[in-house]
Every structure is written in structure tokens, then in C-alpha cells.
Amino acid sequence: MNCPFCGKDFDEELAEKECRQCNVFSACRKVECPYCGYQSPRKPKSLKWLNKIKDKK
């Protein structure tokens, strides 16, 4: 995943683990960048699937 704020690439699963430390609740649907702390909405699975198809071409 690419952070829209700082532009660095990071693993979305790692960011989800870091974001859960806020203890709000597990379904907040946000991902926190481990570099700058910016929270952005998680990409829908359908968009991830379309990006994989695009990258293959």
C-alpha cells in the first residue's frame, strides 16, 4: 500500500496491526501509515483485485 500523505510504500497488514493499538474498535476500516501516522481508509477488496489485473497487463 502507498501512503497518500508521505508517499512511502508499506505492508497493509503491518499497518492494520499498528492501527489497532488505539483500542477504538476492530472495525474502524482505517489503516495507519507506520512512517508518518497518517490514517487512510482501507482499499476495498474489489479495487485490489482490479489493480492486480491491471498490473498483469
C-alpha positions in Angstrom: 0.0 0.0 0.0 1.2 3.5 -0.7 0.6 6.3 1.9 -1.3 9.2 0.3 0.3 11.7 2.7 4.1 10.8 2.7 4.2 8.6 -0.4 6.0 5.7 1.2 5.1 2.1 0.4 4.3 -0.2 3.3 2.6 -3.5 4.1 -1.1 -3.1 4.7 -1.3 -6.0 7.2 1.5 -4.5 9.3 -0.3 -1.1 9.3 -3.5 -2.7 10.4 -1.8 -4.2 13.5 -0.3 -0.8 14.4 -3.6 1.0 13.9 -5.4 -1.4 16.3 -3.4 0.0 19.2 -5.9 2.9 19.5 -8.5 0.4 21.0 -11.4 2.2 19.5 -12.8 -1.0 17.9 -11.6 -3.5 15.4 -13.8 -2.5 12.6 -12.7 1.1 12.1 -11.8 0.4 8.4 -8.7 2.6 8.6 -5.0 1.8 8.0 -2.3 3.8 9.7 1.0 4.5 7.9 3.9 3.2 10.1 6.1 6.0 8.8 4.1 9.2 9.3 1.0 8.0 11.3 -1.5 9.2 8.7 -4.7 7.2 8.8 -6.4 6.5 5.5 -9.4 4.3 4.6 -8.6 0.7 3.7 -8.9 -0.1 0.0 -11.9 -2.3 -1.0 -11.1 -5.9 -2.0 -12.7 -5.3 -5.4 -10.3 -2.4 -6.1 -7.3 -4.5 -5.0 -8.5 -7.3 -7.4 -8.8 -4.8 -10.3 -5.3 -3.4 -9.6 -3.8 -6.9 -9.8 -5.4 -7.4 -13.2 -4.1 -4.0 -14.4 -0.6 -4.8 -13.1 -0.5 -8.1 -15.0 -1.1 -6.3 -18.4 
